[in-house]
């Protein structure tokens, strides 16, 4: 089991009011699953994503990631878990504008203390995985939106994470580029990667193999997606 959540709660105080953003979430995700996490605005899906990604800690409940309880780890411990276990892909790419594609992909390996020779090998491996070896020396402003997102995916893959967590990964892309990104995720899943895509779009969720819908901070439905995959 890669992700095991039991009765996860996340509450926020706004003045005298308590907002229950996540309210009793139970979730299991096995290794090599390809999951869409869906929900309308205010449903709690974004809060659930930050908890899954160890970007925040729950108010209550149990969360085990790859066999390790992470519920009450310190900020430094959570940062180490994120760097080792989770590759993030964001809607806005989050690339360093003055760094080349190679340097952007290399960054998490630098933080992880990987030595120079191995670092370069892993960067090239990640760029090959997204078919961008020929754009290694290009900076983000020299790349299309789809290519920028591929660089971000390569960066997410560089540390060989247990989980790829993608937050609205096609939100800033045209439909053709969005299809390419989702087809890339499908190929990465076929190679054994575990992928969770946070989206509000049914067309994106159709690429995944399992669709979890959240409403009012709880799982409303959990079902298999059509096996033929999707198209934007």
ZAMARGU-4260 file (C-alpha; in steps of 0.2 Angstrom, whole numbers, plus 5000, padded with zeros to 4 digits):
<rodrens>
0) 5000/5000/5000 | 5007/5017/4995 | 4994/5028/5003 | 4984/5024/5018 | 4973/5037/5026
5) 4961/5035/5040 | 4948/5047/5046 | 4959/5062/5040 | 4953/5079/5046 | 4959/5096/5042
10) 4950/5111/5050 | 4953/5129/5048 | 4947/5143/5060 | 4940/5159/5052 | 4936/5170/5066
15) 4923/5161/5077 | 4919/5149/5063 | 4928/5132/5060 | 4929/5126/5042 | 4930/5108/5040
20) 4939/5107/5023 | 4943/5088/5025 | 4931/5079/5036 | 4934/5061/5039 | 4944/5056/5023
25) 4947/5037/5021 | 4958/5033/5006 | 4969/5019/5000 | 4980/5020/4985 | 4991/5005/4979
30) 5007/5006/4970 | 5006/5008/4951 | 4988/5016/4952 | 4983/5030/4941 | 4970/5040/4950
35) 4960/5056/4946 | 4955/5066/4962 | 4940/5077/4957 | 4928/5089/4965 | 4920/5106/4963
40) 4928/5122/4970 | 4926/5121/4989 | 4925/5102/4990 | 4941/5099/4999 | 4950/5091/4985
45) 4964/5104/4985 | 4966/5102/5004 | 4967/5083/5002 | 4980/5086/4988 | 4991/5096/5000
50) 4989/5082/5014 | 4993/5068/5001 | 5008/5078/4996 | 5014/5082/5014 | 5013/5100/5010
55) 5002/5101/5026 | 4998/5091/5041 | 4980/5085/5046 | 4971/5091/5061 | 4968/5073/5066
60) 4968/5056/5058 | 4981/5044/5052 | 4992/5045/5036 | 5004/5032/5030 | 5015/5035/5015
65) 5024/5020/5008 | 5023/5012/5025 | 5029/5026/5035 | 5017/5037/5046 | 5019/5055/5041
70) 5005/5062/5051 | 5015/5071/5064 | 5032/5074/5057 | 5041/5090/5058 | 5042/5103/5044
75) 5060/5097/5040 | 5055/5079/5041 | 5040/5082/5029 | 5052/5092/5017 | 5064/5076/5017
80) 5049/5065/5013 | 5043/5076/4999 | 5060/5077/4991 | 5062/5058/4992 | 5045/5051/4989
85) 5034/5063/4979 | 5037/5072/4962 | 5026/5087/4960 | 5019/5094/4944 | 5009/5110/4945
90) 4998/5120/4933 | 5010/5134/4933 | 5025/5123/4929 | 5036/5132/4943 | 5052/5132/4933
95) 5066/5144/4936 | 5066/5156/4922 | 5084/5159/4920 | 5089/5141/4922 | 5090/5129/4907
100) 5078/5114/4906 | 5093/5103/4911 | 5096/5114/4927 | 5078/5114/4931 | 5077/5095/4931
105) 5094/5094/4941 | 5088/5105/4955 | 5079/5092/4966 | 5095/5081/4964 | 5106/5095/4970
110) 5095/5097/4986 | 5096/5078/4988 | 5115/5078/4988 | 5117/5067/4973 | 5135/5067/4966
115) 5139/5076/4950 | 5141/5061/4938 | 5125/5052/4944 | 5116/5068/4944 | 5119/5071/4926
120) 5114/5053/4921 | 5098/5054/4930 | 5094/5071/4922 | 5097/5064/4905 | 5086/5049/4910
125) 5072/5060/4915 | 5073/5071/4900 | 5073/5055/4889 | 5057/5049/4898 | 5048/5065/4892
130) 5057/5066/4874 | 5065/5082/4878 | 5084/5078/4876 | 5085/5091/4862 | 5079/5105/4873
135) 5091/5102/4887 | 5099/5119/4885 | 5084/5129/4882 | 5076/5141/4895 | 5058/5141/4899
140) 5054/5156/4888 | 5061/5147/4873 | 5049/5132/4876 | 5031/5130/4872 | 5018/5127/4886
145) 5018/5109/4883 | 5037/5108/4883 | 5038/5117/4899 | 5026/5105/4907 | 5036/5091/4901
150) 5052/5099/4909 | 5042/5100/4925 | 5037/5081/4924 | 5055/5077/4921 | 5060/5086/4936
155) 5047/5077/4946 | 5054/5060/4939 | 5072/5064/4943 | 5072/5058/4961 | 5063/5042/4956
160) 5048/5046/4968 | 5036/5034/4974 | 5022/5045/4969 | 5019/5058/4955 | 5006/5071/4961
165) 5000/5082/4947 | 4989/5097/4952 | 4978/5103/4936 | 4993/5099/4925 | 4984/5104/4909
170) 4976/5120/4916 | 4987/5132/4906 | 4988/5122/4890 | 4979/5121/4874 | 4969/5105/4871
175) 4983/5097/4859 | 4997/5100/4872 | 4985/5094/4886 | 4982/5078/4877 | 5001/5076/4875
180) 5004/5078/4893 | 4990/5066/4898 | 4997/5053/4886 | 5014/5055/4894 | 5006/5052/4911
185) 4998/5036/4903 | 5015/5030/4897 | 5023/5034/4913 | 5010/5024/4922 | 5013/5009/4910
190) 5031/5010/4916 | 5026/5007/4934 | 5024/5025/4941 | 5010/5029/4953 | 5001/5044/4948
195) 4987/5055/4956 | 4980/5069/4945 | 4970/5082/4954 | 4957/5090/4942 | 4940/5097/4940
200) 4939/5091/4921 | 4930/5075/4916 | 4940/5075/4900 | 4956/5074/4910 | 4950/5061/4922
205) 4945/5049/4908 | 4964/5046/4905 | 4965/5039/4923 | 4961/5021/4928 | 4952/5026/4944
210) 4941/5042/4948 | 4939/5048/4966 | 4926/5062/4969 | 4926/5072/4984 | 4912/5083/4991
215) 4911/5092/5008 | 4928/5085/5013 | 4923/5067/5011 | 4924/5054/4997 | 4907/5055/4987
220) 4912/5041/4975 | 4926/5030/4970 | 4925/5020/4954 | 4935/5013/4939 | 4937/5024/4924
225) 4933/5018/4906 | 4948/5007/4901 | 4950/5015/4884 | 4957/5031/4891 | 4952/5049/4886
230) 4954/5063/4875 | 4953/5082/4878
</rodrens>
